[in-house]
């Protein structure tokens, strides 16, 4: 076998491309989500209280917020 012989090539390969546009989009998308996890020994917080807190503290309108309670 010689250098460049197709037999020596991996069956699968990956390519990663990054651009300034992709970096900007990443920054934008990561600013759209928030995960709040309260410790196990904390009292439960109602969904409406969480929505009001995000509106009060961060000016996130309730219509732009989705809060899901995990049981």
GUMARPA-704081 format. One record per residue (C-alpha): residue in one letter; x, y, z. Coordinates in pm, 1 decimal, padded with zeros to 6 digits. Each point is the difference from the previous one (the first is absolute). Layout:
<node><type>A</type><X>X</X><Y>Y</Y><Z>Z</Z></node>
...
# end
This chain:
<node><type>X</type><X>00000.0</X><Y>00000.0</Y><Z>00000.0</Z></node>
<node><type>X</type><X>00117.6</X><Y>00349.9</Y><Z>-00075.4</Z></node>
<node><type>X</type><X>-00081.1</X><Y>00339.3</Y><Z>00151.0</Z></node>
<node><type>X</type><X>-00350.5</X><Y>00107.6</Y><Z>-00108.9</Z></node>
<node><type>X</type><X>-00116.2</X><Y>-00353.9</Y><Z>-00075.7</Z></node>
<node><type>X</type><X>-00380.9</X><Y>-00009.7</Y><Z>00056.3</Z></node>
<node><type>X</type><X>00037.4</X><Y>-00324.5</Y><Z>00195.0</Z></node>
<node><type>X</type><X>00190.1</X><Y>00187.2</Y><Z>00273.7</Z></node>
<node><type>X</type><X>-00269.4</X><Y>00266.3</Y><Z>00039.2</Z></node>
<node><type>X</type><X>-00246.8</X><Y>-00021.2</Y><Z>00288.4</Z></node>
<node><type>X</type><X>-00350.2</X><Y>-00122.8</Y><Z>-00082.6</Z></node>
<node><type>X</type><X>-00149.1</X><Y>00310.1</Y><Z>00157.8</Z></node>
<node><type>X</type><X>00134.9</X><Y>00349.7</Y><Z>00054.0</Z></node>
<node><type>X</type><X>-00129.3</X><Y>00329.9</Y><Z>00135.2</Z></node>
<node><type>X</type><X>00059.3</X><Y>00362.5</Y><Z>-00089.2</Z></node>
<node><type>X</type><X>-00078.9</X><Y>00297.6</Y><Z>00220.1</Z></node>
<node><type>X</type><X>-00036.9</X><Y>00343.7</Y><Z>-00150.8</Z></node>
<node><type>X</type><X>-00038.4</X><Y>00318.5</Y><Z>00201.2</Z></node>
<node><type>X</type><X>-00065.2</X><Y>00351.8</Y><Z>-00116.2</Z></node>
<node><type>X</type><X>-00071.7</X><Y>00334.0</Y><Z>00159.7</Z></node>
<node><type>X</type><X>-00366.5</X><Y>-00038.6</Y><Z>-00098.3</Z></node>
<node><type>X</type><X>-00015.3</X><Y>-00337.2</Y><Z>00176.3</Z></node>
<node><type>X</type><X>00166.6</X><Y>00145.1</Y><Z>00310.5</Z></node>
<node><type>X</type><X>-00253.3</X><Y>00284.4</Y><Z>00007.7</Z></node>
<node><type>X</type><X>-00288.7</X><Y>-00244.2</Y><Z>-00039.9</Z></node>
<node><type>X</type><X>00139.3</X><Y>-00217.1</Y><Z>00279.7</Z></node>
<node><type>X</type><X>00020.6</X><Y>00301.2</Y><Z>00230.9</Z></node>
<node><type>X</type><X>-00357.2</X><Y>00095.9</Y><Z>-00092.7</Z></node>
<node><type>X</type><X>-00141.9</X><Y>-00349.4</Y><Z>00052.1</Z></node>
<node><type>X</type><X>00174.0</X><Y>-00054.8</Y><Z>00331.6</Z></node>
<node><type>X</type><X>-00155.3</X><Y>00321.4</Y><Z>00127.3</Z></node>
<node><type>X</type><X>-00350.1</X><Y>-00137.7</Y><Z>-00062.4</Z></node>
<node><type>X</type><X>-00011.3</X><Y>-00276.8</Y><Z>00257.6</Z></node>
<node><type>X</type><X>00017.3</X><Y>-00014.0</Y><Z>00375.8</Z></node>
<node><type>X</type><X>-00000.4</X><Y>-00309.2</Y><Z>00215.4</Z></node>
<node><type>X</type><X>-00095.9</X><Y>00047.3</Y><Z>00362.6</Z></node>
<node><type>X</type><X>00053.9</X><Y>-00290.8</Y><Z>00231.5</Z></node>
<node><type>X</type><X>-00088.5</X><Y>00038.5</Y><Z>00363.6</Z></node>
<node><type>X</type><X>00178.9</X><Y>-00224.1</Y><Z>00247.5</Z></node>
<node><type>X</type><X>-00181.2</X><Y>-00302.9</Y><Z>00135.5</Z></node>
<node><type>X</type><X>-00044.8</X><Y>00145.3</Y><Z>00349.1</Z></node>
<node><type>X</type><X>-00164.1</X><Y>00319.4</Y><Z>-00124.8</Z></node>
<node><type>X</type><X>-00374.7</X><Y>00063.1</Y><Z>00014.5</Z></node>
<node><type>X</type><X>-00192.1</X><Y>-00040.0</Y><Z>-00325.3</Z></node>
<node><type>X</type><X>-00058.1</X><Y>00316.6</Y><Z>-00200.3</Z></node>
<node><type>X</type><X>-00320.4</X><Y>00038.1</Y><Z>-00198.9</Z></node>
<node><type>X</type><X>00033.8</X><Y>00057.0</Y><Z>-00374.9</Z></node>
<node><type>X</type><X>-00183.2</X><Y>00334.6</Y><Z>00016.6</Z></node>
<node><type>X</type><X>00244.2</X><Y>00122.7</Y><Z>00267.1</Z></node>
<node><type>X</type><X>00294.8</X><Y>-00095.5</Y><Z>-00222.8</Z></node>
<node><type>X</type><X>-00154.2</X><Y>00178.9</Y><Z>-00300.1</Z></node>
<node><type>X</type><X>-00059.4</X><Y>00314.2</Y><Z>00207.2</Z></node>
<node><type>X</type><X>00357.6</X><Y>-00009.2</Y><Z>00131.1</Z></node>
<node><type>X</type><X>00145.7</X><Y>-00014.6</Y><Z>-00351.5</Z></node>
<node><type>X</type><X>-00223.7</X><Y>00287.5</Y><Z>-00106.9</Z></node>
<node><type>X</type><X>00092.2</X><Y>00209.6</Y><Z>00305.6</Z></node>
<node><type>X</type><X>00373.7</X><Y>-00070.9</Y><Z>00000.8</Z></node>
<node><type>X</type><X>00078.7</X><Y>-00030.1</Y><Z>-00372.7</Z></node>
<node><type>X</type><X>-00297.7</X><Y>00165.6</Y><Z>-00178.9</Z></node>
<node><type>X</type><X>-00080.2</X><Y>-00325.6</Y><Z>-00178.3</Z></node>
<node><type>X</type><X>-00363.0</X><Y>00018.2</Y><Z>-00103.3</Z></node>
<node><type>X</type><X>-00208.1</X><Y>-00300.8</Y><Z>00105.2</Z></node>
<node><type>X</type><X>-00101.5</X><Y>-00060.0</Y><Z>-00363.5</Z></node>
<node><type>X</type><X>00371.1</X><Y>-00048.0</Y><Z>-00083.9</Z></node>
<node><type>X</type><X>00061.0</X><Y>-00242.5</Y><Z>00283.8</Z></node>
<node><type>X</type><X>-00072.4</X><Y>-00366.9</Y><Z>00036.9</Z></node>
<node><type>X</type><X>00029.4</X><Y>-00142.2</Y><Z>00349.6</Z></node>
<node><type>X</type><X>-00023.7</X><Y>-00374.2</Y><Z>00047.8</Z></node>
<node><type>X</type><X>-00027.4</X><Y>-00158.9</Y><Z>00339.7</Z></node>
<node><type>X</type><X>00176.7</X><Y>-00329.4</Y><Z>00039.9</Z></node>
<node><type>X</type><X>-00175.9</X><Y>-00241.1</Y><Z>00231.2</Z></node>
# end
